[in-house]
Structures are given as structure tokens and as C-alpha cells.
Amino acid sequence: MPTRLLATLAAAPLVLLLTGAAEPPHIRYALDKTHSAVSARVAFLGLATKTARFPDMNGAFAVSPADPSAVTMQVDIDARTLTTGDSQTKTLRGKSFFDVGRYPTLRFVANRMDMHGDRAATVDGQLTAKGITRPIRLDVTFSAPPMETGGTQPIELVANTTVDRNRFGMTAWPLVVGRMVKVTIRARMVPQG
């Protein structure tokens, strides 16, 4: 066998590696909206808390096992479905708070994920509410290691953050409604081909 042909065959694996052919494919998930919801809890009258729920959302998540920090994630929440289970629903949907007539969608777009072990992560991104976009960080716990599933099985996640409502133009009733809102996302992610 000629020396030149041997050299070419020997170099082939290195070329494949350098061109990215050996890189594992992205792991892709879609949000299962029937098993996902967001809740937001805030102090009320300084004595109790009030919880708003957002039961309707859509989203997708993609990550490369080669670089988990380069996450792609977008979640859209239908603010018009906000409910408190009492008369406060109408107030929170109104102009003083979410103004769902003008801003029907809340959106979170992730730009970085840092894994802390195989099931915990912090996810940094931008939240848009009432037409205002601000950076936030989510503390996320996965039911299974997302880098090890290969995108072949559903994963549940719980994400928590605290949001200053004033930063999103929701400054009404400062003596009645607390400023800091504790947000919890419970989501089921299903493999997306």
C-alpha cells in the first residue's frame, strides 16, 4: 500500500474529530404543557401570602453534552390564564400589574446553564413581562441527569427564582402587596425529535 494512502487513512480520525463529526448531537426537549405550570407567591398585607398561577405555557430546551453552558431555551407563558382563585385575578390581569390586554405573553429566554452536579443547575437568561426585559437567574433541579439521558426519556424539573416586581413596572399597591415575588416553575420536558 503506498505510503501516501497509509498517511491519509491514519489522519482520517483526526480530521473527523476536528471537523466536529464526532461531537454528540444536541439533546432536545419540548415542554409538556399539560403537566407544567408556574406559580408566583408574594406577601400580602404583611401577614399572609397570595399565590398567582399560570397554567398555560409552551417551550423548548436544547443542550449539547459537549458544552452544557451553551443552552437554548425559550418558555412562553400565557399571562391571560393567570388565576388566583379569587377576586384578585382580575386585578392582577389588569393595567396596574400584568396588563394582559396589551402584554399577553411572559417570555423567558435562557443564554447560559451551569451544571452543579448531574441534576442541579443555574440558568441565566432574560425575562420579559409587561413589555420590560430584565436578566434573571433560575435555580433548577432535574429529576434525571439531562446530560446522560441522551434526550430519550422525559425529564421533570423544578426551577425557582425571586423577582422584584417593581423592575417590571408593577409598582401598584406597595403597602398591600410585597415587592419581591417568589416564582416556582414545575415542568415536564419530553424528548423532541
Short mmCIF file of the C-alpha atoms (twelve columns), coordinates in Angstrom:
data_MODEL
# 
_entry.id   MODEL 
# 
loop_
_atom_site.group_PDB 
_atom_site.id 
_atom_site.type_symbol 
_atom_site.label_atom_id 
_atom_site.label_alt_id 
_atom_site.label_comp_id 
_atom_site.label_asym_id 
_atom_site.label_seq_id 
_atom_site.Cartn_x 
_atom_site.Cartn_y 
_atom_site.Cartn_z 
_atom_site.pdbx_PDB_model_num 
ATOM 1   C CA . MET A 1   0.000   0.000  0.000  1 
ATOM 2   C CA . PRO A 2   1.519   3.340  -0.940 1 
ATOM 3   C CA . THR A 3   2.837   5.467  1.927  1 
ATOM 4   C CA . ARG A 4   0.660   8.417  0.968  1 
ATOM 5   C CA . LEU A 5   -2.550  6.332  1.215  1 
ATOM 6   C CA . LEU A 6   -1.494  4.992  4.631  1 
ATOM 7   C CA . ALA A 7   -0.899  8.535  5.885  1 
ATOM 8   C CA . THR A 8   -4.325  9.630  4.641  1 
ATOM 9   C CA . LEU A 9   -6.099  6.727  6.364  1 
ATOM 10  C CA . ALA A 10  -4.201  7.368  9.600  1 
ATOM 11  C CA . ALA A 11  -5.176  11.057 9.568  1 
ATOM 12  C CA . ALA A 12  -8.889  10.439 8.879  1 
ATOM 13  C CA . PRO A 13  -9.979  10.034 12.548 1 
ATOM 14  C CA . LEU A 14  -8.202  13.270 13.461 1 
ATOM 15  C CA . VAL A 15  -9.926  15.142 10.622 1 
ATOM 16  C CA . LEU A 16  -13.344 13.824 11.722 1 
ATOM 17  C CA . LEU A 17  -12.661 14.935 15.288 1 
ATOM 18  C CA . LEU A 18  -11.501 18.405 14.275 1 
ATOM 19  C CA . THR A 19  -14.458 18.974 11.956 1 
ATOM 20  C CA . GLY A 20  -16.929 18.158 14.709 1 
ATOM 21  C CA . ALA A 21  -18.262 14.949 13.201 1 
ATOM 22  C CA . ALA A 22  -17.582 13.154 16.491 1 
ATOM 23  C CA . GLU A 23  -19.468 15.739 18.587 1 
ATOM 24  C CA . PRO A 24  -22.599 14.266 20.187 1 
ATOM 25  C CA . PRO A 25  -25.914 15.630 18.898 1 
ATOM 26  C CA . HIS A 26  -27.909 18.192 20.825 1 
ATOM 27  C CA . ILE A 27  -30.349 16.885 23.408 1 
ATOM 28  C CA . ARG A 28  -33.744 18.417 22.601 1 
ATOM 29  C CA . TYR A 29  -36.871 18.619 24.727 1 
ATOM 30  C CA . ALA A 30  -40.297 20.216 24.375 1 
ATOM 31  C CA . LEU A 31  -42.374 21.363 27.311 1 
ATOM 32  C CA . ASP A 32  -45.370 19.144 28.123 1 
ATOM 33  C CA . LYS A 33  -47.892 21.902 28.778 1 
ATOM 34  C CA . THR A 34  -50.469 19.563 30.355 1 
ATOM 35  C CA . HIS A 35  -48.000 18.731 33.136 1 
ATOM 36  C CA . SER A 36  -46.343 22.137 33.582 1 
ATOM 37  C CA . ALA A 37  -47.252 25.355 35.402 1 
ATOM 38  C CA . VAL A 38  -45.809 28.450 37.037 1 
ATOM 39  C CA . SER A 39  -46.735 29.874 40.421 1 
ATOM 40  C CA . ALA A 40  -45.809 33.267 41.859 1 
ATOM 41  C CA . ARG A 41  -46.094 33.903 45.606 1 
ATOM 42  C CA . VAL A 42  -45.982 37.363 47.176 1 
ATOM 43  C CA . ALA A 43  -46.512 38.806 50.642 1 
ATOM 44  C CA . PHE A 44  -49.995 40.251 51.114 1 
ATOM 45  C CA . LEU A 45  -50.850 42.834 53.812 1 
ATOM 46  C CA . GLY A 46  -47.644 41.833 55.580 1 
ATOM 47  C CA . LEU A 47  -49.499 38.977 57.291 1 
ATOM 48  C CA . ALA A 48  -50.090 36.357 54.630 1 
ATOM 49  C CA . THR A 49  -49.144 35.428 51.096 1 
ATOM 50  C CA . LYS A 50  -51.062 35.447 47.854 1 
ATOM 51  C CA . THR A 51  -50.312 32.968 45.049 1 
ATOM 52  C CA . ALA A 52  -50.980 33.512 41.360 1 
ATOM 53  C CA . ARG A 53  -50.835 30.556 38.992 1 
ATOM 54  C CA . PHE A 54  -50.078 30.497 35.278 1 
ATOM 55  C CA . PRO A 55  -51.296 27.149 33.939 1 
ATOM 56  C CA . ASP A 56  -50.641 27.645 30.212 1 
ATOM 57  C CA . MET A 57  -47.162 27.741 28.724 1 
ATOM 58  C CA . ASN A 58  -45.091 26.437 25.813 1 
ATOM 59  C CA . GLY A 59  -41.388 25.972 25.494 1 
ATOM 60  C CA . ALA A 60  -38.358 24.088 24.220 1 
ATOM 61  C CA . PHE A 61  -34.926 23.242 25.554 1 
ATOM 62  C CA . ALA A 62  -31.761 22.122 23.760 1 
ATOM 63  C CA . VAL A 63  -28.280 21.491 25.095 1 
ATOM 64  C CA . SER A 64  -25.097 19.923 23.799 1 
ATOM 65  C CA . PRO A 65  -23.386 17.392 26.088 1 
ATOM 66  C CA . ALA A 66  -20.104 18.782 24.728 1 
ATOM 67  C CA . ASP A 67  -20.924 22.253 26.118 1 
ATOM 68  C CA . PRO A 68  -23.843 22.316 28.598 1 
ATOM 69  C CA . SER A 69  -23.370 26.047 29.209 1 
ATOM 70  C CA . ALA A 70  -24.473 26.828 25.640 1 
ATOM 71  C CA . VAL A 71  -28.129 26.098 26.310 1 
ATOM 72  C CA . THR A 72  -31.008 27.098 24.052 1 
ATOM 73  C CA . MET A 73  -34.275 27.590 25.922 1 
ATOM 74  C CA . GLN A 74  -37.403 29.641 25.420 1 
ATOM 75  C CA . VAL A 75  -40.556 29.464 27.519 1 
ATOM 76  C CA . ASP A 76  -43.691 31.477 26.710 1 
ATOM 77  C CA . ILE A 77  -46.343 31.820 29.428 1 
ATOM 78  C CA . ASP A 78  -49.871 32.929 28.593 1 
ATOM 79  C CA . ALA A 79  -50.434 35.723 31.128 1 
ATOM 80  C CA . ARG A 80  -54.145 35.807 30.231 1 
ATOM 81  C CA . THR A 81  -54.567 32.474 32.046 1 
ATOM 82  C CA . LEU A 82  -53.290 33.922 35.336 1 
ATOM 83  C CA . THR A 83  -55.543 32.942 38.229 1 
ATOM 84  C CA . THR A 84  -55.574 33.444 41.982 1 
ATOM 85  C CA . GLY A 85  -58.799 31.555 42.615 1 
ATOM 86  C CA . ASP A 86  -60.472 34.684 43.966 1 
ATOM 87  C CA . SER A 87  -61.384 38.262 43.062 1 
ATOM 88  C CA . GLN A 88  -57.713 39.291 42.833 1 
ATOM 89  C CA . THR A 89  -57.410 37.533 39.456 1 
ATOM 90  C CA . LYS A 90  -58.985 40.485 37.641 1 
ATOM 91  C CA . THR A 91  -56.733 42.972 39.463 1 
ATOM 92  C CA . LEU A 92  -53.538 41.095 38.596 1 
ATOM 93  C CA . ARG A 93  -54.571 40.748 34.949 1 
ATOM 94  C CA . GLY A 94  -55.306 44.491 34.818 1 
ATOM 95  C CA . LYS A 95  -53.203 47.502 33.849 1 
ATOM 96  C CA . SER A 96  -51.651 48.012 37.290 1 
ATOM 97  C CA . PHE A 97  -49.969 44.623 37.174 1 
ATOM 98  C CA . PHE A 98  -49.602 42.290 34.148 1 
ATOM 99  C CA . ASP A 99  -51.812 44.315 31.758 1 
ATOM 100 C CA . VAL A 100 -52.634 41.142 29.815 1 
ATOM 101 C CA . GLY A 101 -54.702 43.058 27.270 1 
ATOM 102 C CA . ARG A 102 -51.528 44.710 25.955 1 
ATOM 103 C CA . TYR A 103 -48.939 42.129 27.047 1 
ATOM 104 C CA . PRO A 104 -50.494 38.661 26.833 1 
ATOM 105 C CA . THR A 105 -47.193 36.751 26.953 1 
ATOM 106 C CA . LEU A 106 -44.438 36.417 29.536 1 
ATOM 107 C CA . ARG A 107 -41.223 35.123 27.978 1 
ATOM 108 C CA . PHE A 108 -38.052 33.613 29.417 1 
ATOM 109 C CA . VAL A 109 -35.068 33.094 27.112 1 
ATOM 110 C CA . ALA A 110 -32.007 31.364 28.551 1 
ATOM 111 C CA . ASN A 111 -28.484 32.237 27.483 1 
ATOM 112 C CA . ARG A 112 -26.367 30.100 29.838 1 
ATOM 113 C CA . MET A 113 -26.655 26.992 32.007 1 
ATOM 114 C CA . ASP A 114 -24.086 25.960 34.599 1 
ATOM 115 C CA . MET A 115 -24.444 22.427 35.942 1 
ATOM 116 C CA . HIS A 116 -23.694 21.832 39.630 1 
ATOM 117 C CA . GLY A 117 -23.503 18.060 39.795 1 
ATOM 118 C CA . ASP A 118 -25.557 15.909 37.461 1 
ATOM 119 C CA . ARG A 119 -29.070 17.115 38.446 1 
ATOM 120 C CA . ALA A 120 -28.736 20.744 39.583 1 
ATOM 121 C CA . ALA A 121 -28.028 23.867 37.559 1 
ATOM 122 C CA . THR A 122 -28.281 27.614 37.475 1 
ATOM 123 C CA . VAL A 123 -29.817 29.008 34.304 1 
ATOM 124 C CA . ASP A 124 -29.263 32.644 33.370 1 
ATOM 125 C CA . GLY A 125 -31.486 34.442 30.929 1 
ATOM 126 C CA . GLN A 126 -33.876 37.287 30.189 1 
ATOM 127 C CA . LEU A 127 -37.447 37.563 31.447 1 
ATOM 128 C CA . THR A 128 -39.891 39.784 29.589 1 
ATOM 129 C CA . ALA A 129 -43.027 40.849 31.460 1 
ATOM 130 C CA . LYS A 130 -45.304 43.797 30.723 1 
ATOM 131 C CA . GLY A 131 -43.036 44.707 27.809 1 
ATOM 132 C CA . ILE A 132 -39.942 45.058 30.035 1 
ATOM 133 C CA . THR A 133 -36.956 42.703 29.748 1 
ATOM 134 C CA . ARG A 134 -34.626 42.077 32.697 1 
ATOM 135 C CA . PRO A 135 -31.963 39.450 33.500 1 
ATOM 136 C CA . ILE A 136 -32.882 36.719 35.988 1 
ATOM 137 C CA . ARG A 137 -31.307 33.522 37.302 1 
ATOM 138 C CA . LEU A 138 -33.165 30.256 37.873 1 
ATOM 139 C CA . ASP A 139 -32.050 27.567 40.321 1 
ATOM 140 C CA . VAL A 140 -33.042 24.318 38.613 1 
ATOM 141 C CA . THR A 141 -33.282 20.736 39.825 1 
ATOM 142 C CA . PHE A 142 -33.779 17.942 37.278 1 
ATOM 143 C CA . SER A 143 -35.417 14.569 38.021 1 
ATOM 144 C CA . ALA A 144 -32.700 12.840 35.968 1 
ATOM 145 C CA . PRO A 145 -29.265 13.923 34.743 1 
ATOM 146 C CA . PRO A 146 -30.084 15.763 31.480 1 
ATOM 147 C CA . MET A 147 -26.636 15.120 30.024 1 
ATOM 148 C CA . GLU A 148 -26.971 11.361 30.472 1 
ATOM 149 C CA . THR A 149 -30.471 10.722 29.095 1 
ATOM 150 C CA . GLY A 150 -29.473 11.322 25.506 1 
ATOM 151 C CA . GLY A 151 -32.837 13.015 25.035 1 
ATOM 152 C CA . THR A 152 -34.655 9.668  25.090 1 
ATOM 153 C CA . GLN A 153 -36.790 9.939  28.219 1 
ATOM 154 C CA . PRO A 154 -38.983 12.608 29.833 1 
ATOM 155 C CA . ILE A 155 -37.402 14.815 32.493 1 
ATOM 156 C CA . GLU A 156 -39.177 16.796 35.184 1 
ATOM 157 C CA . LEU A 157 -37.687 19.972 36.540 1 
ATOM 158 C CA . VAL A 158 -38.345 22.469 39.280 1 
ATOM 159 C CA . ALA A 159 -36.951 25.990 38.890 1 
ATOM 160 C CA . ASN A 160 -37.030 28.756 41.488 1 
ATOM 161 C CA . THR A 161 -36.215 32.441 41.421 1 
ATOM 162 C CA . THR A 162 -37.156 35.679 43.145 1 
ATOM 163 C CA . VAL A 163 -38.254 38.653 41.059 1 
ATOM 164 C CA . ASP A 164 -38.543 42.323 42.058 1 
ATOM 165 C CA . ARG A 165 -41.933 43.279 40.579 1 
ATOM 166 C CA . ASN A 166 -41.010 46.975 40.567 1 
ATOM 167 C CA . ARG A 167 -38.348 46.273 37.933 1 
ATOM 168 C CA . PHE A 168 -41.137 45.171 35.581 1 
ATOM 169 C CA . GLY A 169 -43.271 48.268 36.078 1 
ATOM 170 C CA . MET A 170 -45.662 46.621 38.570 1 
ATOM 171 C CA . THR A 171 -45.459 49.194 41.343 1 
ATOM 172 C CA . ALA A 172 -49.135 49.373 42.398 1 
ATOM 173 C CA . TRP A 173 -50.258 48.854 45.997 1 
ATOM 174 C CA . PRO A 174 -46.811 48.975 47.660 1 
ATOM 175 C CA . LEU A 175 -48.315 48.926 51.170 1 
ATOM 176 C CA . VAL A 176 -50.535 45.936 50.415 1 
ATOM 177 C CA . VAL A 177 -48.581 43.723 48.011 1 
ATOM 178 C CA . GLY A 178 -44.954 42.776 48.670 1 
ATOM 179 C CA . ARG A 179 -42.231 43.852 46.308 1 
ATOM 180 C CA . MET A 180 -40.350 40.533 45.996 1 
ATOM 181 C CA . VAL A 181 -42.149 37.677 44.222 1 
ATOM 182 C CA . LYS A 182 -41.079 34.044 44.640 1 
ATOM 183 C CA . VAL A 183 -41.551 32.208 41.359 1 
ATOM 184 C CA . THR A 184 -41.635 28.411 41.008 1 
ATOM 185 C CA . ILE A 185 -41.758 26.590 37.684 1 
ATOM 186 C CA . ARG A 186 -42.719 22.922 37.630 1 
ATOM 187 C CA . ALA A 187 -42.297 21.451 34.199 1 
ATOM 188 C CA . ARG A 188 -42.208 18.138 32.423 1 
ATOM 189 C CA . MET A 189 -39.969 18.035 29.378 1 
ATOM 190 C CA . VAL A 190 -40.482 15.373 26.711 1 
ATOM 191 C CA . PRO A 191 -37.994 14.285 24.026 1 
ATOM 192 C CA . GLN A 192 -38.236 16.233 20.802 1 
ATOM 193 C CA . GLY A 193 -37.024 14.530 17.651 1 
# 
